[in-house]
Amino acid sequence: FTKKKPQHLKVIRMVLYQARLHQEFTEAFKQMGESSGGFLSYLYNQGAKAFQSVGSFFGYGNEEEQMEGSGSDEDVEGQDDDWEDIGDESAKRMLANLALESEVILHIYGQTDQSVKRAEKRLRAIIDTQFVNDEVENPSITTLSDETVDELETFAKSHQVDIDIDRDPALHFIKLHGCQGDVLQVKDKIRDAIAALGEEKTKKQAAGAVFKHIHWIRELSDGETEDYDEVFSFEIEQAYQQKQTQYVSSDSVEKFTINFKRMQETDLISGDIITIKRVDLSEEEKPSNWDEMPVDPNGKEVPVHLVTIQSSSPEYKDVESKFNVTMTGRYSQILSIQRLQNPMLYWQYVARKKEMNKQNPSGHKNELWLWHGTDPGVLNNINTQGFNRSFKGKNGTAYGEGVYFARDANYSNSYARPDGSGQKHMYCTWVLTGEYTVGNSGMLVPPPKNPNINQHVLFDSTVDNQANPSIYVVYNDSQNYPAYLIKYK
């Protein structure tokens, strides 16, 4: 039989009913295995370790661990202290290597029913102590990102630990089940994730504080501007204050560097280079006629505040007078004049105004009060983000693809579409027109002032008529500020 080396034999059970025969059996088994060169040799060489390991748990893995004697219960009972410690370690090693979903059937053999029951009881006790249920409860669990949850679940699975993460604000717990040592490792991983949340929260709070005073801004190729978010601005400002020559983004999506000497950002993926600027808002004061900005429930200043001006105030009369220069007899009633208070838009406008005053000839009038009639559906966008160039072309692009403003309110009135109740809306706007030239429908940006000298120094705006302009087109979002919103019918 052994010479044929059977392929389909899976299990051979050998039962020794007398412990005193164990040594003789193993010696004979060893001799047969070493000498036969056939199936028993294979069985011996492959199975000896497993046999010894299982045997050691029950107390007869080698000579030192044998339970020799008459086989009475008293003899076995008296040796429990000797073999249980050895068995504990074997069982723990076995359990540590089992997956949670594993199904293991153990056949326990002993001299008496009592010894078998003792072994079973001991094994169950080891399982109870090695496999534990644990729970982590922390309010921060509700703010764990999907990415962090996936990372924790993957880590737990690799350590054969069942994990249940509940981000419900009313529960916020993580339940664990697995081998004790593995559960402890997963708990450490969870604590690290929660600690990182605390660090991130602190960083965001610091970034928010800095963002109230310092903004880093991208100047895009189409003339628009874009603020870096609070965290990026915070990190860039830190590098700037530490006199570093450059800032390198650590973000996994937005990969770029900033050269502070050139004030340029380089996209590390596309290689595109754009100009950036730093705006110190603390150096700018809000207009003296502004009301105090309200705060939200978290104590943070709201970004936009519309203030309805009293009709008897000089401020109201001034705006009304400008409006009536060309609108007298063209409307029945002014319903309200509201002052738009948007610090972000205002400070960007002031920063651009300073630059223009430096660049253009001394004494040149760079700023004008102009009008912009609009659709009621875009009022909120204008109030929060300013005039969006994505609306260009809505009312024609005869003088360039930018944002259009009119010298006369009656011209803008034709573009102020009434809402369902017949109300119209028009903005009285500060606009940095600077140096301008006549535009055309194909212009995406103004042309160069002196193309033979410098192709990169452009006009500030385009107009319909060089000598007597009545329509102005600007291409940079920071070149205008919607100061007042007039509602009328």
PLY file of the C-alpha trace (Angstrom):
ply
format ascii 1.0
element vertex 489
property float x
property float y
property float z
element edge 488
property int vertex1
property int vertex2
end_header
0.00 0.00 0.00
2.73 2.47 1.00
4.80 1.69 -2.08
1.98 2.88 -4.34
2.10 6.34 -2.74
-1.70 6.84 -2.63
-2.92 10.24 -3.82
-6.40 10.36 -2.28
-5.77 9.47 1.32
-6.57 12.52 3.42
-6.90 11.51 7.07
-5.26 8.88 9.25
-6.34 8.90 12.90
-4.23 7.04 15.44
-5.74 6.71 18.92
-3.62 5.66 21.91
-5.73 4.79 24.91
-2.76 4.46 27.24
-0.36 7.34 27.70
2.46 4.97 28.68
2.42 3.55 25.12
2.99 6.98 23.56
6.79 6.92 23.70
7.01 3.42 22.29
4.62 4.32 19.47
6.44 7.47 18.46
9.81 5.67 18.46
8.40 2.93 16.25
6.69 5.48 14.02
9.97 7.36 13.65
11.90 4.22 12.73
9.33 3.23 10.14
9.29 6.70 8.63
13.05 6.97 8.34
13.55 3.48 6.93
10.58 2.89 4.61
11.22 5.67 2.11
7.57 5.42 1.10
4.28 6.84 2.29
5.07 6.55 5.99
8.26 8.49 5.46
6.27 11.25 3.76
3.63 11.14 6.50
6.23 11.29 9.21
8.26 14.15 7.70
5.22 16.26 6.82
3.12 15.57 9.88
5.59 15.33 12.73
5.49 19.02 13.58
1.70 19.16 13.60
1.56 15.97 15.66
4.02 17.40 18.15
2.20 20.74 18.35
-1.19 19.15 19.02
0.39 16.68 21.37
2.09 19.43 23.34
-1.24 21.11 24.02
-2.53 17.95 25.65
0.75 17.21 27.38
2.63 14.55 25.42
4.61 16.24 22.65
8.06 15.07 23.76
9.82 13.16 26.49
9.85 16.04 28.93
6.12 16.66 28.40
4.91 13.01 28.57
2.29 12.05 31.07
3.69 8.76 32.35
2.01 6.77 35.08
-0.77 4.42 35.76
-3.30 6.47 33.79
-5.47 7.27 36.82
-7.28 10.61 37.08
-5.12 11.52 40.07
-1.97 11.15 37.99
-3.33 13.32 35.19
-4.75 15.91 37.56
-1.45 16.22 39.33
0.36 17.15 36.11
-2.08 19.89 34.93
0.27 22.66 36.01
3.07 21.16 33.92
1.24 20.72 30.64
-1.33 23.56 30.62
1.26 26.33 30.24
2.78 24.53 27.27
-0.68 23.91 25.82
-1.68 27.54 26.27
1.16 28.75 24.09
0.43 26.20 21.38
-3.25 27.14 21.35
-2.48 30.86 21.24
-0.13 30.37 18.31
-2.76 28.35 16.50
-5.52 30.94 17.14
-3.31 33.83 16.08
-2.90 32.28 12.64
-6.59 31.61 12.07
-8.81 33.91 10.04
-12.02 34.99 11.78
-14.14 33.18 9.23
-12.19 29.94 9.67
-14.04 26.85 10.86
-11.87 24.51 12.92
-12.92 21.14 14.26
-10.81 19.79 17.10
-11.05 16.14 18.15
-9.90 15.81 21.74
-8.74 12.42 22.97
-7.78 11.59 26.55
-7.46 8.79 29.05
-10.77 9.60 30.72
-13.86 11.71 30.15
-12.70 14.00 32.93
-9.35 14.70 31.29
-11.07 15.43 27.96
-13.49 17.81 29.68
-10.60 19.57 31.41
-8.82 20.00 28.08
-11.99 21.31 26.41
-12.63 23.74 29.27
-9.07 25.00 29.11
-9.27 25.45 25.34
-12.52 27.41 25.62
-10.98 29.63 28.30
-8.04 30.39 26.01
-10.40 31.23 23.13
-12.41 33.52 25.41
-9.29 35.38 26.53
-7.66 35.56 23.11
-10.71 36.69 21.11
-12.11 39.93 22.46
-14.80 42.48 21.70
-13.75 46.10 22.08
-15.24 49.50 21.32
-13.88 52.97 20.66
-16.26 55.87 21.25
-15.34 59.41 20.26
-17.39 62.32 18.78
-14.60 62.86 16.23
-15.55 59.57 14.58
-18.47 61.37 12.93
-15.99 63.50 10.95
-13.84 60.64 9.64
-13.56 60.89 5.86
-14.54 58.05 3.53
-10.87 57.68 2.66
-9.91 57.25 6.33
-12.74 54.76 6.90
-11.55 52.68 3.93
-8.00 52.79 5.27
-9.10 51.61 8.74
-11.26 48.81 7.30
-8.39 47.60 5.10
-5.97 47.68 8.03
-8.41 45.73 10.24
-9.01 43.14 7.53
-5.27 42.61 7.09
-5.06 41.95 10.85
-8.10 39.61 10.79
-10.20 41.92 12.95
-13.91 42.52 12.40
-14.61 46.27 12.41
-17.90 48.19 12.46
-17.61 51.97 12.05
-20.71 54.04 12.81
-20.36 57.77 11.99
-23.90 58.60 13.10
-23.65 61.80 15.23
-25.82 60.16 17.90
-23.64 57.03 18.14
-20.07 57.74 16.89
-18.44 54.42 17.81
-16.19 51.75 16.32
-16.69 48.12 17.35
-13.89 45.57 17.05
-13.74 41.79 17.33
-10.68 39.65 16.93
-7.55 38.27 18.48
-6.47 40.43 21.41
-3.10 41.50 20.04
-4.55 42.33 16.63
-7.40 44.33 18.17
-4.87 46.41 20.10
-3.00 47.22 16.87
-6.22 48.31 15.15
-7.14 50.45 18.17
-3.77 52.20 17.91
-4.49 52.89 14.24
-7.90 54.35 15.15
-6.36 56.59 17.83
-3.84 57.87 15.29
-6.68 58.70 12.88
-8.62 60.56 15.58
-5.48 62.43 16.67
-4.89 63.45 13.05
-8.42 64.86 12.99
-7.56 67.02 15.98
-4.41 68.26 14.27
-6.36 68.95 11.07
-9.03 70.86 13.01
-6.38 72.96 14.74
-4.73 73.64 11.39
-8.05 74.69 9.83
-8.74 77.03 12.74
-5.32 78.61 12.35
-5.81 78.82 8.58
-9.18 80.53 9.09
-7.59 83.11 11.37
-4.85 83.87 8.85
-7.36 83.97 5.99
-9.12 86.91 7.62
-6.03 89.02 6.94
-3.93 87.34 4.24
-5.01 86.06 0.85
-2.89 84.41 -1.82
-4.42 84.83 -5.26
-3.86 83.27 -8.67
-4.04 85.59 -11.69
-5.39 83.32 -14.41
-4.54 83.65 -18.10
-8.04 84.80 -19.05
-7.84 87.79 -16.71
-9.83 86.20 -13.89
-8.50 85.73 -10.38
-8.82 82.78 -8.05
-8.15 82.61 -4.33
-6.17 79.73 -2.89
-8.31 78.03 -0.26
-7.78 78.71 3.45
-5.39 75.80 4.09
-3.27 76.47 1.00
-3.09 80.19 1.87
-2.02 79.27 5.41
0.73 76.93 4.23
1.95 79.37 1.57
1.98 82.23 4.10
3.98 80.10 6.56
6.61 79.39 3.92
6.63 83.08 2.94
7.11 84.27 6.54
9.90 81.73 7.08
11.79 83.33 4.15
11.76 80.12 2.13
12.59 80.47 -1.55
9.67 78.30 -2.62
6.56 76.47 -1.46
5.84 72.91 -2.61
2.27 71.63 -2.36
1.88 68.38 -0.44
-1.65 67.84 -1.78
-2.21 64.59 -3.68
-4.40 66.28 -6.31
-3.14 69.87 -6.70
0.58 69.49 -7.30
2.42 72.77 -7.77
5.32 74.89 -6.56
5.50 78.62 -5.85
8.61 80.71 -6.48
8.40 83.66 -4.07
11.09 85.68 -5.84
9.21 85.59 -9.14
5.77 85.32 -7.51
4.88 82.53 -9.88
3.15 79.17 -9.54
4.28 76.20 -11.64
1.87 73.31 -12.16
3.94 70.15 -11.68
1.66 68.12 -13.95
1.03 70.43 -16.91
4.06 72.70 -16.50
1.84 75.80 -16.79
3.14 78.94 -15.09
0.86 81.68 -13.72
1.41 84.85 -11.72
0.31 85.01 -8.09
-0.02 87.82 -5.60
-0.25 88.29 -1.86
-2.95 90.57 -0.46
-2.58 91.77 3.13
-6.13 92.65 4.13
-5.02 94.04 7.48
-3.41 96.92 5.61
-6.75 97.84 4.07
-9.56 99.50 5.94
-13.20 98.93 5.19
-15.08 101.95 3.83
-16.06 104.31 6.62
-19.75 104.16 5.68
-19.98 100.36 6.08
-21.96 98.85 8.94
-20.42 96.23 11.23
-20.33 92.83 9.53
-22.58 90.31 11.33
-21.32 86.88 12.42
-22.77 83.40 11.88
-23.68 80.94 14.71
-20.05 79.80 14.84
-18.84 83.34 15.48
-17.36 83.68 12.00
-17.92 86.87 10.04
-20.41 86.37 7.22
-18.87 86.91 3.76
-21.67 89.14 2.39
-23.95 91.68 4.02
-26.63 93.71 2.22
-27.59 96.90 4.06
-30.80 98.71 3.08
-30.07 102.45 3.11
-32.57 104.88 4.62
-34.17 107.00 1.90
-33.57 110.14 3.94
-29.78 109.60 4.24
-27.19 111.54 2.18
-25.81 108.21 0.92
-29.21 107.27 -0.53
-29.67 110.71 -2.08
-26.24 110.52 -3.74
-26.93 107.16 -5.44
-30.45 108.25 -6.39
-29.08 111.43 -7.95
-26.59 109.48 -10.10
-29.38 107.12 -11.17
-31.73 109.93 -12.14
-29.25 111.65 -14.46
-30.52 109.46 -17.29
-33.41 107.54 -15.68
-35.84 110.35 -14.79
-39.23 109.49 -16.25
-38.16 105.93 -17.12
-39.36 104.26 -13.91
-42.23 104.71 -11.49
-40.60 103.96 -8.13
-37.30 103.07 -6.45
-38.18 100.24 -4.07
-34.81 100.09 -2.28
-31.13 100.93 -2.51
-28.88 98.41 -0.77
-25.19 98.74 0.02
-23.26 95.57 -0.77
-20.62 94.79 1.86
-18.34 92.01 0.63
-14.87 92.46 2.20
-13.22 89.87 -0.03
-14.37 91.45 -3.30
-13.65 94.91 -1.96
-10.07 94.18 -0.88
-9.28 92.48 -4.17
-10.61 95.55 -5.93
-8.50 97.89 -3.76
-5.35 95.80 -4.39
-5.96 95.96 -8.14
-6.58 99.70 -7.93
-3.22 100.24 -6.22
-1.43 98.29 -8.92
-3.16 100.24 -11.67
-2.35 103.58 -10.04
1.34 102.58 -10.03
1.38 101.31 -13.61
-0.56 104.08 -15.37
0.57 107.68 -15.85
0.27 109.95 -12.82
-3.01 111.83 -12.76
-4.81 109.42 -15.11
-8.37 108.72 -13.99
-8.48 104.97 -13.51
-11.82 104.62 -11.72
-15.39 105.38 -12.82
-18.92 104.93 -11.47
-20.75 102.78 -14.02
-24.00 100.83 -14.32
-24.90 97.18 -14.91
-28.48 95.96 -15.39
-28.99 92.26 -14.86
-31.31 89.29 -14.55
-32.78 88.59 -11.06
-31.56 84.99 -11.28
-27.88 85.97 -10.97
-28.12 88.50 -8.12
-26.84 86.08 -5.47
-23.87 85.07 -7.64
-22.89 88.70 -8.19
-23.28 89.55 -4.50
-21.01 86.70 -3.40
-18.55 86.31 -6.29
-18.72 89.56 -8.23
-19.47 89.82 -11.95
-18.84 86.42 -13.45
-17.31 86.45 -16.90
-19.08 83.18 -17.69
-22.11 85.36 -18.46
-20.18 87.17 -21.18
-22.02 87.26 -24.47
-25.43 87.06 -22.82
-26.16 90.61 -23.93
-23.71 90.76 -26.84
-19.91 90.84 -27.21
-19.46 93.59 -29.79
-16.51 95.16 -27.94
-14.84 92.11 -26.42
-15.65 89.02 -24.36
-15.61 90.56 -20.91
-18.07 92.11 -18.44
-19.98 95.12 -19.79
-20.74 98.37 -17.94
-22.50 101.51 -19.13
-21.84 105.17 -18.48
-25.60 105.86 -18.48
-28.15 104.07 -16.31
-30.82 104.28 -19.01
-28.63 102.10 -21.30
-28.27 99.44 -18.57
-32.01 99.65 -17.95
-32.63 97.87 -21.25
-30.70 94.85 -19.92
-32.38 94.79 -16.48
-34.98 92.04 -16.88
-38.01 92.31 -14.58
-38.87 89.50 -12.18
-42.34 88.02 -11.70
-43.59 91.08 -9.83
-42.17 93.52 -12.36
-39.16 94.57 -10.25
-35.88 95.41 -11.98
-32.35 95.34 -10.61
-29.34 97.50 -11.46
-25.91 97.78 -9.88
-24.11 101.06 -9.32
-20.52 99.87 -9.65
-16.97 101.07 -9.14
-15.01 100.03 -12.23
-11.29 100.31 -12.91
-11.34 101.29 -16.56
-7.72 102.53 -16.55
-6.24 103.02 -20.01
-8.57 101.73 -22.72
-8.85 101.21 -26.45
-11.67 100.37 -28.86
-12.63 96.72 -28.66
-14.05 94.20 -31.10
-16.02 90.98 -30.88
-12.97 88.73 -31.21
-11.10 90.04 -28.14
-10.61 87.63 -25.27
-8.31 90.10 -23.49
-7.39 93.72 -24.26
-4.61 94.23 -26.83
-1.05 95.33 -25.90
-0.51 99.06 -25.26
2.79 99.07 -27.17
3.11 95.80 -29.11
6.49 96.73 -30.54
7.97 97.33 -27.11
6.22 94.86 -24.79
3.56 92.39 -25.86
2.61 91.61 -22.26
1.56 95.07 -21.07
-2.11 95.24 -22.04
-4.75 97.94 -22.00
-6.92 97.82 -18.89
-10.27 97.77 -20.72
-11.94 98.18 -24.11
-14.67 100.66 -25.12
-17.13 101.44 -27.90
-15.66 104.86 -28.72
-12.15 106.06 -27.91
-13.03 109.78 -27.79
-16.36 109.55 -25.99
-16.91 106.07 -24.56
-20.32 105.05 -23.20
-19.68 101.29 -22.94
-16.75 99.77 -21.05
-15.60 96.15 -21.06
-13.27 94.76 -18.37
-11.59 91.36 -18.39
-10.32 90.97 -14.84
-12.73 90.10 -12.02
-10.95 92.34 -9.53
-11.46 95.44 -11.73
-14.98 96.07 -10.50
-16.90 96.21 -7.24
-20.75 96.16 -7.13
-21.21 98.87 -4.52
-25.00 99.36 -4.60
-28.01 97.35 -5.74
-31.04 99.38 -6.84
-34.46 97.72 -6.98
-37.06 99.65 -8.96
-40.11 99.29 -11.16
0 1
1 2
2 3
3 4
4 5
5 6
6 7
7 8
8 9
9 10
10 11
11 12
12 13
13 14
14 15
15 16
16 17
17 18
18 19
19 20
20 21
21 22
22 23
23 24
24 25
25 26
26 27
27 28
28 29
29 30
30 31
31 32
32 33
33 34
34 35
35 36
36 37
37 38
38 39
39 40
40 41
41 42
42 43
43 44
44 45
45 46
46 47
47 48
48 49
49 50
50 51
51 52
52 53
53 54
54 55
55 56
56 57
57 58
58 59
59 60
60 61
61 62
62 63
63 64
64 65
65 66
66 67
67 68
68 69
69 70
70 71
71 72
72 73
73 74
74 75
75 76
76 77
77 78
78 79
79 80
80 81
81 82
82 83
83 84
84 85
85 86
86 87
87 88
88 89
89 90
90 91
91 92
92 93
93 94
94 95
95 96
96 97
97 98
98 99
99 100
100 101
101 102
102 103
103 104
104 105
105 106
106 107
107 108
108 109
109 110
110 111
111 112
112 113
113 114
114 115
115 116
116 117
117 118
118 119
119 120
120 121
121 122
122 123
123 124
124 125
125 126
126 127
127 128
128 129
129 130
130 131
131 132
132 133
133 134
134 135
135 136
136 137
137 138
138 139
139 140
140 141
141 142
142 143
143 144
144 145
145 146
146 147
147 148
148 149
149 150
150 151
151 152
152 153
153 154
154 155
155 156
156 157
157 158
158 159
159 160
160 161
161 162
162 163
163 164
164 165
165 166
166 167
167 168
168 169
169 170
170 171
171 172
172 173
173 174
174 175
175 176
176 177
177 178
178 179
179 180
180 181
181 182
182 183
183 184
184 185
185 186
186 187
187 188
188 189
189 190
190 191
191 192
192 193
193 194
194 195
195 196
196 197
197 198
198 199
199 200
200 201
201 202
202 203
203 204
204 205
205 206
206 207
207 208
208 209
209 210
210 211
211 212
212 213
213 214
214 215
215 216
216 217
217 218
218 219
219 220
220 221
221 222
222 223
223 224
224 225
225 226
226 227
227 228
228 229
229 230
230 231
231 232
232 233
233 234
234 235
235 236
236 237
237 238
238 239
239 240
240 241
241 242
242 243
243 244
244 245
245 246
246 247
247 248
248 249
249 250
250 251
251 252
252 253
253 254
254 255
255 256
256 257
257 258
258 259
259 260
260 261
261 262
262 263
263 264
264 265
265 266
266 267
267 268
268 269
269 270
270 271
271 272
272 273
273 274
274 275
275 276
276 277
277 278
278 279
279 280
280 281
281 282
282 283
283 284
284 285
285 286
286 287
287 288
288 289
289 290
290 291
291 292
292 293
293 294
294 295
295 296
296 297
297 298
298 299
299 300
300 301
301 302
302 303
303 304
304 305
305 306
306 307
307 308
308 309
309 310
310 311
311 312
312 313
313 314
314 315
315 316
316 317
317 318
318 319
319 320
320 321
321 322
322 323
323 324
324 325
325 326
326 327
327 328
328 329
329 330
330 331
331 332
332 333
333 334
334 335
335 336
336 337
337 338
338 339
339 340
340 341
341 342
342 343
343 344
344 345
345 346
346 347
347 348
348 349
349 350
350 351
351 352
352 353
353 354
354 355
355 356
356 357
357 358
358 359
359 360
360 361
361 362
362 363
363 364
364 365
365 366
366 367
367 368
368 369
369 370
370 371
371 372
372 373
373 374
374 375
375 376
376 377
377 378
378 379
379 380
380 381
381 382
382 383
383 384
384 385
385 386
386 387
387 388
388 389
389 390
390 391
391 392
392 393
393 394
394 395
395 396
396 397
397 398
398 399
399 400
400 401
401 402
402 403
403 404
404 405
405 406
406 407
407 408
408 409
409 410
410 411
411 412
412 413
413 414
414 415
415 416
416 417
417 418
418 419
419 420
420 421
421 422
422 423
423 424
424 425
425 426
426 427
427 428
428 429
429 430
430 431
431 432
432 433
433 434
434 435
435 436
436 437
437 438
438 439
439 440
440 441
441 442
442 443
443 444
444 445
445 446
446 447
447 448
448 449
449 450
450 451
451 452
452 453
453 454
454 455
455 456
456 457
457 458
458 459
459 460
460 461
461 462
462 463
463 464
464 465
465 466
466 467
467 468
468 469
469 470
470 471
471 472
472 473
473 474
474 475
475 476
476 477
477 478
478 479
479 480
480 481
481 482
482 483
483 484
484 485
485 486
486 487
487 488
